[in-house]
């Protein structure tokens, strides 16, 4: 390529190159993301356990168990290799399974006590469990599998790596929902411990019908521990009476943690099992609602009041025609009200469910043997047979659980991506408390969002704060854990685990308006820059803060705005980019050209294109010279982002300068640049004349800016050149990388 062509292209490319280099360098220096990469295939069908007390992240993978440093997961780690035995693998292959299936996929990792974990794996379709000594205090780095305590994992871990399960530990006992057999015909809710064994009825389709277990949690009802309940969240098949086909419903079931079963009937069976439906739907025309019935993930947001957490569910539709996702939020008061409400019954399997209006025995079926319930029974084994008979035949509650506001707090019906995982953080801001949602997708992206309910209008506003691309390769996010203590996310996929800070206020810039419009409850403008917001009382000396999450009213919050002024040179009949990138993806951008005191809007055509990065002039004419103004509008707030002065250089004069002096260069067809590239020999003395002529063309009034410009384009120092060269392999540019890294929705091209 001739030097003439390169020179005319430099004016456009230099702007884009500077954007990319500064952007990638900034993200690298921020070091917001760290990635733990395991061996190939190690992180398939795996489990994760967050241990904030001992500052470690436990990961159960394929034939291996990892213990990572919670503060920095890339630090040296501990690991245990726990493969299936040769005998187990041989039996697995003899049963017709494929070799990849005949491994030990560790599907369950739970705290057993202060010094041990309980870990269970598929064991090549022969589930096994072991106790892992992890220690505490000075033994915090200990990770030891106690091989003399390996035991059968049946009833605690599924046979198949893909089989869904949900588990939680409570007072040394394991509560788990899973398929207990090789062929996955027997689904059950189990409790296993040193004292007792209890489960759902075998083959009872009223209790469980082809369930897919998603999550479980122990939630106290009151201050009496004997009344604590364990809640399970799952989907199951139900018969559609109208068409006879099986539909999918989301259920919430509960059992008493201290349930001992019955004495003469329901022996070693739950005497407190009840379930009801979780509704997540959008009202439609003619009273026909659109239901999101497939529960993908559930998150229990704990608060200071342990008895009243908020339940968040990520749902999808089951329709083959309409695809969409929704997040619904539920209050524990509504869930308890459903379980304390009327029972349901139907005379035949092909009849509709009705309210059971007959006599309900005492004590109320499904209640726990506790002082809060009268204290007449010390154990469920003392319950009358009438109570046990009733609860076995009436496990359904008639009243379904409706979400808060009776609608989803978030909808995604675009259909372009799948939502896979959900985690929620409760954040205190200047104008209230907000739930920040972190939603994993199938393309390595985590969406950071808040939802704001407007009581007067009865509407819910969704605000996208960031899009975090945590892996380079598009893969489904399979796990999201959140450490509220360290403000970190731990995001898992089959490629590895990424650690990322939940906030990076500096990305919103130093302007008050940009920080306010971001509406990030983690961040506020402190008078100098956008920084971490701390609730009142945490620091006695604190600069004033500007934050408005609910409305994003920058006019009211900010007294003045920062305006960027730029001078851009373009060559006639060539292309150039007038850069303008507002920090908010929700802002709409309008370009104007200054005409005296008036401004005329710039309309796009075949020569002028508005891009997410700015205004691209494909073929500059002399008449394009002037002052261009880029304005952004959001929530009625209009601000000037940048004012660009475009000067158009005469094409003929530039070409003349490029060819001037060629006679003095002998047979050389091209004019050398004013200072040498690393791969080129030193420039002759005539290059100084070339630089002088160029300065005469554009005027000496801008000498300092032009000198800086030329230094950036041609005269890169050896130190800076090595620095840029060292950065190159750490980043991979893809179209739209600059837009994805903008402050309101930056996609961090870091990680795997």
C-alpha positions in Angstrom: 0.0 0.0 0.0 1.4 3.4 -1.0 2.3 6.0 1.6 -0.2 8.4 0.1 -3.0 5.9 0.7 -1.8 5.3 4.2 -1.7 9.0 5.0 -5.2 9.7 3.9 -6.5 6.6 5.8 -4.6 7.6 9.0 -6.9 10.4 9.9 -9.8 8.0 10.2 -8.0 4.9 11.6 -6.0 6.9 14.2 -9.2 7.9 16.0 -10.5 4.3 16.1 -7.1 2.9 17.1 -6.8 5.3 19.9 -10.2 4.3 21.2 -9.4 0.6 21.1 -6.0 0.9 22.7 -7.1 3.3 25.5 -10.3 1.2 26.1 -8.5 -2.2 26.3 -5.6 -0.7 28.4 -8.2 0.8 30.8 -10.0 -2.5 31.2 -6.8 -4.4 31.7 -5.6 -1.9 34.3 -8.9 -2.0 36.2 -8.4 -5.7 36.7 -12.0 -6.1 37.6 -12.1 -9.7 36.4 -10.1 -12.8 37.3 -10.6 -16.2 35.7 -9.8 -19.6 37.1 -9.3 -22.2 34.3 -9.4 -25.8 35.2 -8.3 -28.7 33.0 -10.2 -29.4 29.8 -13.6 -31.0 30.6 -13.1 -30.7 34.3 -16.0 -28.3 34.9 -18.9 -30.2 33.3 -22.0 -30.8 35.5 -20.3 -29.4 38.5 -21.2 -27.7 41.8 -20.0 -24.7 43.7 -20.0 -23.8 47.4 -19.2 -20.3 48.8 -17.5 -20.4 52.2 -17.2 -16.7 53.2 -16.2 -17.6 56.8 -13.0 -19.4 55.7 -12.6 -17.3 52.6 -12.7 -20.1 50.0 -14.7 -21.2 47.0 -15.2 -25.0 46.7 -15.8 -26.4 43.3 -16.7 -30.0 42.6 -15.8 -31.0 39.0 -15.2 -34.1 37.0 -13.1 -36.4 39.1 -11.7 -33.5 41.1 -12.4 -31.0 43.9 -10.9 -27.5 44.0 -10.5 -25.1 46.9 -9.9 -21.5 45.7 -9.0 -18.3 47.5 -12.2 -16.3 47.7 -10.4 -13.0 47.5 -8.4 -13.9 44.5 -9.4 -17.1 42.7 -6.3 -17.1 40.5 -4.0 -17.5 43.6 -2.5 -20.9 44.2 -5.2 -23.4 45.1 -5.7 -26.8 46.6 -7.3 -29.8 44.8 -8.3 -33.4 45.4 -8.4 -36.0 42.6 -11.3 -38.3 43.2 -11.9 -40.5 40.1 -14.1 -43.5 39.8 -12.5 -46.8 40.4 -11.6 -49.1 37.6 -14.3 -51.5 38.7 -16.9 -48.7 38.7 -15.9 -47.6 35.2 -16.0 -51.2 33.9 -19.5 -51.8 35.3 -20.6 -48.5 33.8 -19.3 -49.4 30.4 -20.9 -52.8 30.6 -24.3 -51.2 31.2 -24.0 -49.4 27.9 -22.9 -46.0 29.0 -20.4 -43.8 27.1 -16.9 -43.3 28.5 -17.4 -39.6 29.3 -20.4 -40.5 31.4 -18.4 -43.1 33.4 -16.6 -40.6 35.6 -17.2 -39.2 39.1 -19.0 -35.9 38.6 -19.2 -34.2 42.0 -22.8 -32.9 42.0 -23.1 -32.1 45.7 -20.9 -30.1 48.1 -22.3 -28.9 51.4 -21.0 -27.8 54.8 -21.2 -30.8 57.2 -19.7 -29.1 60.2 -17.1 -26.5 61.0 -14.2 -28.7 59.9 -15.7 -31.0 57.2 -17.6 -30.8 53.9 -19.9 -33.5 52.6 -19.2 -34.2 48.9 -21.1 -36.6 46.7 -20.4 -37.7 43.1 -22.1 -39.8 40.5 -19.3 -42.5 40.8 -19.8 -43.8 37.2 -23.5 -44.4 37.8 -22.8 -45.7 41.3 -23.1 -42.6 43.6 -20.5 -42.2 46.3 -20.1 -39.7 49.2 -17.1 -38.7 51.2 -16.2 -36.3 54.0 -13.6 -33.6 53.1 -11.6 -32.2 55.9 -11.1 -28.5 55.2 -10.1 -27.2 58.6 -10.4 -23.8 60.0 -8.2 -21.1 61.5 -4.6 -22.1 61.0 -5.8 -25.1 59.0 -7.7 -23.0 56.5 -5.6 -24.3 53.5 -6.3 -27.9 54.4 -8.1 -30.0 51.9 -8.1 -33.7 52.6 -10.5 -36.5 51.5 -11.0 -39.0 54.3 -10.8 -42.2 52.2 -11.8 -44.4 55.1 -15.2 -42.7 55.3 -16.3 -43.2 51.7 -19.9 -44.5 51.6 -22.8 -45.0 49.2 -24.3 -41.8 47.8 -27.6 -43.3 46.8 -30.4 -40.9 48.0 -27.9 -38.1 48.2 -26.5 -37.8 44.7 -28.1 -38.6 41.3 -26.8 -41.4 39.1 -26.7 -39.3 35.9 -24.4 -36.2 35.6 -27.2 -34.3 33.8 -29.9 -35.2 36.4 -31.2 -32.1 38.3 -31.0 -32.0 42.1 -31.4 -29.5 44.9 -29.9 -29.8 48.4 -29.4 -28.0 51.6 -27.9 -28.9 55.0 -29.6 -28.1 58.3 -28.3 -29.2 61.7 -26.1 -31.9 60.3 -28.9 -33.5 58.1 -29.1 -33.4 54.4 -32.3 -32.3 52.7 -32.3 -33.2 49.0 -34.6 -33.5 46.0 -33.4 -35.9 43.3 -34.0 -39.0 41.3 -32.8 -42.0 43.4 -32.5 -44.8 40.8 -30.5 -45.6 37.7 -33.3 -45.2 35.2 -34.7 -42.0 36.9 -38.1 -43.4 37.6 -38.1 -42.7 41.4 -38.1 -39.0 42.3 -38.0 -38.1 46.0 -37.5 -35.5 48.6 -35.1 -37.1 51.1 -33.8 -36.2 54.6 -30.7 -38.2 55.6 -28.9 -37.9 58.9 -27.5 -39.8 61.8 -30.9 -39.8 63.6 -33.4 -40.7 60.9 -34.2 -41.4 57.3 -37.4 -40.0 55.7 -38.7 -39.5 52.1 -41.8 -38.9 50.0 -44.0 -41.9 49.0 -42.6 -44.2 46.4 -44.5 -43.8 43.1 -47.0 -41.2 44.5 -47.7 -39.0 41.5 -49.7 -36.6 43.7 -46.6 -35.7 45.5 -44.1 -35.6 42.7 -44.8 -36.1 39.0 -41.7 -36.1 36.8 -40.1 -33.2 38.8 -37.1 -31.1 37.8 -35.6 -29.9 41.0 -34.2 -26.3 40.9 -33.5 -25.1 44.5 -34.2 -25.5 48.2 -33.8 -23.5 51.4 -34.5 -23.7 55.1 -36.7 -20.7 56.2 -37.9 -20.3 59.8 -41.5 -19.3 60.4 -40.9 -17.8 63.8 -38.6 -17.9 66.8 -39.4 -21.6 67.6 -36.7 -23.8 65.8 -39.1 -26.8 66.1 -41.3 -25.0 63.6 -38.6 -24.4 60.9 -39.6 -25.5 57.4 -37.6 -26.6 54.3 -38.8 -25.3 51.0 -38.3 -26.9 47.6 -38.7 -25.3 44.3 -39.2 -27.4 41.2 -41.2 -28.0 38.0 -43.4 -31.0 37.3 -45.8 -32.4 34.8 -49.6 -32.0 35.2 -52.4 -33.4 33.2 -54.2 -30.9 31.0 -57.9 -31.7 31.4 -59.0 -29.9 28.3 -56.6 -31.5 25.9 -55.2 -34.5 27.8 -51.7 -33.3 27.2 -49.2 -32.8 30.0 -48.3 -29.2 30.9 -45.5 -27.9 33.1 -46.1 -26.0 36.3 -43.7 -24.5 38.8 -44.2 -25.7 42.4 -43.1 -24.7 45.8 -43.3 -27.5 48.4 -42.5 -27.5 52.1 -41.8 -30.0 54.9 -41.1 -29.6 58.6 -37.4 -29.9 59.4 -38.2 -32.0 62.5 -40.7 -34.3 60.7 -40.3 -37.9 62.0 -43.1 -39.5 59.9 -45.9 -41.5 61.4 -46.0 -44.3 63.9 -48.4 -46.7 62.2 -48.8 -45.1 58.8 -46.4 -42.9 56.8 -43.6 -44.7 58.5 -40.3 -43.0 57.3 -42.5 -40.9 55.1 -43.1 -37.1 55.3 -46.1 -36.3 57.4 -45.9 -32.6 56.6 -45.5 -32.6 52.8 -47.6 -29.9 51.1 -47.2 -28.1 47.8 -48.7 -25.3 45.7 -48.2 -23.5 42.4 -45.9 -20.5 41.8 -47.5 -18.2 39.3 -45.5 -15.9 37.0 -47.6 -14.5 34.3 -48.5 -11.4 32.3 -52.1 -10.3 31.8 -53.3 -10.5 28.2 -56.3 -9.5 26.2 -59.7 -11.1 26.9 -58.5 -12.3 30.3 -56.0 -14.8 28.8 -52.7 -14.5 30.6 -49.3 -15.4 29.2 -47.7 -17.8 31.7 -44.0 -18.4 32.3 -44.1 -21.9 33.7 -40.6 -23.3 33.4 -38.5 -22.4 36.4 -34.9 -22.0 35.4 -33.3 -20.8 38.6 -34.3 -19.5 42.0 -32.6 -17.2 44.5 -33.5 -16.7 48.1 -32.5 -13.1 49.1 -31.8 -13.2 52.9 -32.4 -10.0 54.9 -31.9 -9.0 58.5 -35.3 -10.6 59.2 -34.4 -14.2 58.5 -38.0 -15.2 58.6 -39.0 -13.0 55.6 -36.5 -13.4 52.7 -37.5 -12.4 49.2 -37.8 -15.2 46.7 -36.8 -14.5 43.1 -37.5 -16.9 40.3 -36.2 -16.9 36.7 -38.8 -18.4 34.4 -39.2 -19.2 30.7 -42.2 -20.0 28.6 -43.0 -23.6 27.6 -44.7 -22.6 24.3 -43.1 -23.7 21.0 -44.4 -20.6 19.4 -43.7 -17.8 21.9 -40.3 -17.7 23.6 -39.6 -15.4 26.5 -38.2 -15.1 30.0 -39.4 -13.3 33.1 -38.2 -12.7 36.7 -40.9 -12.8 39.4 -40.4 -11.9 43.0 -42.4 -13.4 45.9 -42.9 -12.5 49.5 -42.7 -15.2 52.2 -46.0 -13.8 53.7 -47.8 -14.8 50.5 -46.2 -18.2 50.4 -47.1 -18.9 54.0 -50.7 -17.6 53.3 -51.0 -20.1 50.5 -49.9 -23.0 52.8 -52.2 -21.8 55.6 -55.1 -21.4 53.2 -57.7 -24.0 52.0 -56.7 -27.4 50.8 -57.6 -28.6 47.2 -59.3 -31.7 46.1 -60.9 -33.3 43.0 -63.3 -36.2 42.8 -61.6 -37.8 39.8 -58.4 -37.3 38.0 -60.2 -35.8 35.0 -62.0 -33.3 37.2 -61.0 -29.7 38.1 -59.5 -28.9 41.4 -61.9 -27.4 44.0 -61.7 -25.9 47.4 -61.9 -28.6 50.1 -64.8 -27.4 52.3 -65.0 -30.4 54.6 -63.7 -30.9 58.1 -60.0 -30.4 58.6 -58.6 -32.6 61.4 -56.5 -31.3 64.3 -53.6 -30.6 64.5 -53.7 -29.0 61.0 -52.2 -31.3 58.4 -48.8 -30.1 57.4 -48.0 -28.3 60.6 -45.0 -29.1 62.7 -44.8 -30.6 66.2 -43.8 -27.5 68.1 -44.7 -25.3 71.0 -45.9 -22.5 68.7 -48.6 -25.0 67.5 -49.8 -25.8 71.0 -47.1 -28.1 72.2 -49.5 -31.1 72.6 -47.4 -33.3 70.4 -43.6 -33.8 70.9 -43.2 -35.6 67.5 -45.2 -36.2 64.3 -45.2 -39.9 65.4 -47.8 -38.9 68.0 -50.2 -37.4 65.4 -53.6 -39.1 65.0 -54.0 -41.4 62.0 -56.7 -39.1 60.8 -54.2 -36.3 60.3 -51.7 -38.5 58.5 -54.4 -39.9 56.3 -55.6 -36.5 55.3 -52.2 -35.0 54.5 -51.4 -38.1 52.3 -54.6 -37.6 50.3 -54.6 -33.8 50.2 -51.0 -32.6 49.4 -52.3 -29.8 47.2 -53.1 -26.3 48.4 -55.9 -24.6 46.4 -54.4 -21.1 46.6 -51.5 -20.4 44.2 -48.7 -18.0 45.1 -48.9 -14.7 43.1 -45.8 -12.6 42.6 -45.3 -9.1 44.1 -47.4 -6.6 42.1 -49.0 -9.7 40.5 -46.7 -9.4 37.5 -43.0 -10.0 36.6 -40.5 -7.4 37.7 -38.5 -8.1 34.5 -39.4 -9.4 31.0 -37.2 -10.5 28.1 -39.2 -11.5 25.1 -36.7 -10.6 22.3 -35.9 -14.2 21.8 -32.3 -13.6 20.8 -30.7 -15.1 23.9 -31.4 -17.6 26.7 -31.4 -16.6 30.3 -29.9 -19.3 32.5 -28.9 -18.1 36.1 -30.0 -15.5 38.6 -28.4 -13.9 41.7 -29.6 -10.8 43.6 -27.9 -8.3 45.8 -29.8 -5.9 48.2 -28.2 -2.4 48.0 -28.8 0.7 50.1 -28.8 3.9 48.1 -29.5 7.6 48.9 -33.2 7.3 48.0 -34.0 3.8 49.3 -33.0 0.1 48.9 -32.8 -1.6 45.6 -32.5 -5.2 44.4 -29.7 -5.5 41.9 -30.2 -8.5 39.6 -27.4 -10.4 38.0 -28.7 -12.6 35.2 -26.6 -15.1 33.3 -27.1 -15.9 29.6 -26.1 -18.6 27.1 -23.5 -16.4 25.5 -21.1 -15.6 28.4 -22.8 -12.4 29.3 -24.1 -11.4 32.8 -26.7 -8.7 32.8 -26.7 -6.3 35.8 -30.1 -4.7 36.2 -32.4 -3.0 38.6 -36.2 -2.8 38.5 -38.2 0.2 39.9 -41.9 0.0 40.7 -44.0 3.1 40.2 -46.8 2.9 42.6 -48.8 5.8 41.1 -48.7 4.5 37.6 -48.6 0.8 38.7 -45.7 0.1 36.3 -42.3 -1.5 36.6 -39.3 0.1 35.0 -36.3 -2.0 34.0 -32.9 -0.4 34.0 -29.9 -2.1 32.4 -26.8 -1.0 34.3 -24.1 -3.2 32.7 -23.5 -6.1 30.4 -20.5 -8.0 31.6 -19.0 -10.4 29.1 -17.1 -12.7 31.5 -15.8 -15.2 28.9 -14.4 -14.6 25.4 -16.0 -17.7 24.0 -19.9 -17.7 24.0 -20.9 -20.4 26.5 -23.9 -20.8 28.8 -23.5 -19.4 32.3 -24.2 -22.4 34.6 -23.6 -20.8 38.1 -23.7 -17.4 39.7 -22.7 -17.0 43.4 -22.5 -13.6 45.1 -20.4 -12.6 48.0 -22.1 -9.6 49.6 -19.2 -9.3 52.1 -16.6 -8.8 49.3 -18.9 -7.3 46.6 -17.8 -10.1 44.2 -19.6 -12.3 41.8 -18.4 -15.9 41.0 -19.6 -16.9 37.6 -19.2 -20.4 36.3 -19.3 -22.1 32.9 -17.7 -25.2 31.4 -14.7 -23.1 30.6 -13.9 -21.9 34.1 -15.0 -19.6 36.9 -14.8 -15.9 36.7 -14.5 -13.5 39.7 -15.8 -10.0 39.1 -16.6 -7.0 41.2 -20.2 -6.1 41.3 -19.5 -2.4 40.8 -16.9 -0.3 38.9 -18.1 3.2 39.5 -15.1 4.7 37.6 -16.5 3.4 34.4 -19.2 6.0 34.5 -16.7 8.8 34.2 -16.0 11.9 36.4 -19.0 14.0 35.3 -21.8 14.4 37.7 -24.5 14.1 35.0 -23.1 10.8 33.7 -22.8 9.3 37.2 -26.4 10.4 38.0 -27.8 9.1 34.8 -26.1 5.7 35.3 -28.7 5.1 38.2 -26.3 2.5 39.7 -27.2 2.2 43.4 -23.6 1.2 44.1 -22.3 4.5 42.8 -22.6 8.3 43.5 -20.9 11.5 42.4 -18.8 12.7 45.4 -17.9 16.2 44.0 -14.9 15.0 42.0 -15.7 11.7 40.4 -18.2 8.8 40.3 -17.3 6.6 43.3 -18.6 3.9 45.6 -21.7 5.0 47.6 -21.5 4.4 51.3 -24.6 4.7 53.5 -24.7 7.5 56.1 -22.9 6.8 59.2 -20.2 4.6 57.8 -17.7 7.4 57.5 -17.6 10.6 59.6 -15.7 12.5 57.0 -17.4 12.3 53.6 -17.7 14.6 50.7 -21.2 15.5 49.5 -22.9 12.9 47.3 -25.2 13.2 44.2 -27.3 10.2 43.4 -30.8 9.6 42.1 -31.5 6.0 41.3 -35.2 6.2 41.1 -35.4 9.1 38.6 -31.9 9.7 37.3 -32.6 13.5 37.5 -29.3 15.0 36.5 -30.7 18.5 36.2 -31.7 18.6 39.8 -28.7 16.8 41.1 -25.9 18.4 39.2 -25.1 22.1 39.1 -22.8 22.0 36.1 -21.8 19.8 33.2 -18.4 18.9 31.6 -18.1 19.6 27.9 -15.5 18.0 25.7 -14.1 20.1 22.9 -12.3 18.5 19.9 -10.5 19.6 16.8 -10.5 17.1 13.9 -8.8 17.3 10.5 -10.2 15.6 7.5 -9.0 15.3 3.9 -11.3 16.2 1.1 -12.9 13.1 -0.5 -11.8 10.9 2.3 -13.6 9.5 5.4 -13.4 10.6 9.0 -15.1 9.8 12.3 -16.5 12.5 14.6 -16.5 10.5 17.9 -19.3 10.8 20.4 -20.0 8.1 23.0 -22.4 8.9 25.8 -21.9 6.8 28.8 -25.5 5.6 29.0 -26.8 3.0 26.5 -30.3 4.3 27.3 -29.4 7.8 26.0 -30.5 8.8 22.4 -27.9 10.8 20.4 -28.6 13.7 18.0 -26.0 15.5 15.9 -26.2 19.2 15.0 -24.0 21.5 12.9 -23.5 25.0 14.1 -24.8 27.6 11.7 -24.0 30.9 13.3 -26.1 31.1 16.5 -28.5 28.4 15.1 -28.0 24.6 15.0 -29.3 22.4 12.2 -29.8 18.7 12.8 -27.5 16.4 10.8 -29.6 13.8 8.9 -28.1 10.5 7.9 -27.8 9.6 4.2 -25.6 7.6 1.9 -22.7 9.9 2.7 -23.3 10.5 6.4 -23.9 7.5 8.8 -24.7 7.7 12.5 -22.9 4.9 14.3 -22.8 3.9 18.0 -19.3 5.5 18.1 -20.0 8.8 16.4 -20.8 10.4 13.1 -19.0 8.8 10.1 -18.5 11.0 7.1 -17.7 8.7 4.2 -16.7 11.3 1.7 -15.8 14.8 3.0 -16.5 17.9 1.0 -15.2 21.4 1.7 -18.7 22.4 2.7 -18.6 19.9 5.6 -16.2 22.0 7.6 -17.7 23.5 10.7 -18.6 22.9 14.3 -20.6 19.7 15.1 -22.4 19.3 18.3 -23.4 15.9 19.8 -26.2 15.9 22.3 -27.6 13.1 24.3 -31.2 12.8 25.8 -32.3 10.6 28.6 -35.3 11.0 31.0 -35.9 14.4 29.5 -32.3 15.5 30.4 -30.4 17.0 27.4 -26.7 17.6 27.6 -24.0 18.3 25.0 -21.5 15.5 25.1 -18.9 16.8 22.7 -18.4 19.8 20.4 -16.2 18.9 17.4 -14.6 21.4 15.0 -14.0 19.8 11.6 -11.4 21.4 9.3 -11.2 20.0 5.8 -7.8 19.9 4.1 -7.6 20.4 0.3 -7.0 17.1 -1.3 -4.8 18.5 -4.0 -2.5 20.3 -1.6 -2.2 17.2 0.6 -1.3 15.1 -2.5 1.2 17.7 -3.5 2.9 17.6 -0.2 3.0 13.8 -0.3 4.7 13.8 -3.7 6.9 16.9 -3.1 10.5 16.0 -3.0 10.2 12.7 -4.8 12.7 14.0 -7.4 15.2 14.3 -4.6 14.6 10.7 -3.5 15.9 9.2 -6.8 13.8 6.3 -7.9 11.8 6.0 -4.6 8.1 6.1 -5.5 6.9 7.2 -2.1 7.6 9.9 0.3 8.8 8.7 3.8 7.0 9.8 6.9 8.2 12.7 9.0 9.8 10.3 11.5 10.8 6.6 11.1 8.6 3.6 11.8 10.3 0.8 13.8 10.7 -1.3 10.6 11.8 1.6 8.3 15.3 3.2 8.0 15.8 6.7 9.4 14.0 9.4 7.4 16.1 11.7 5.3 16.5 15.3 6.2 13.9 16.3 3.6 11.2 14.9 5.9 11.6 18.1 8.0 10.6 20.1 5.0 7.6 17.9 4.5 6.5 18.5 8.1 6.9 22.2 7.7 4.8 22.3 4.5 2.1 20.3 6.3 2.1 22.9 9.1 1.7 25.7 6.6 -1.3 23.9 5.2 -3.2 23.6 8.5 -1.9 26.7 10.2 0.6 27.3 13.0 -2.1 28.4 15.4 -2.7 24.8 16.3 0.9 23.9 16.3 0.9 22.3 19.8 -2.1 20.1 19.0 -0.8 19.0 15.6 2.6 18.2 17.1 0.9 16.0 19.7 -1.2 14.4 17.0 1.8 13.5 14.8 3.7 12.2 17.9 0.8 9.8 18.5 0.5 8.7 14.8 4.1 8.4 13.8 6.6 9.0 16.5 5.6 6.5 19.2 8.4 6.1 21.7 10.2 2.7 22.1 8.8 2.4 25.6 5.2 3.0 24.6 5.6 0.8 21.5 6.8 -2.1 23.6 3.9 -1.5 26.0 1.3 -1.6 23.2 3.0 -4.6 21.6 2.8 -6.5 24.9 -0.9 -5.8 25.2 -1.8 -7.1 21.8 -2.2 -10.8 22.5 -4.3 -10.2 25.6 -7.2 -8.8 23.7 -9.3 -9.8 20.7 -11.2 -7.2 18.9 -14.7 -8.0 17.7 -17.1 -5.6 15.9 -18.8 -3.4 18.4 -16.2 -3.9 21.2 -16.1 -0.2 22.0 -19.9 0.0 22.4 -20.0 -3.1 24.6 -17.4 -1.6 26.9 -19.3 1.7 27.5 -19.9 2.5 31.1 -23.6 1.8 31.4 -23.3 -1.6 29.7 -19.6 -2.5 29.4 -18.8 -6.0 28.2 -15.4 -6.8 29.5 -13.5 -8.8 26.9 -11.6 -10.6 29.5 -11.4 -14.1 30.8 -11.4 -17.4 29.0 
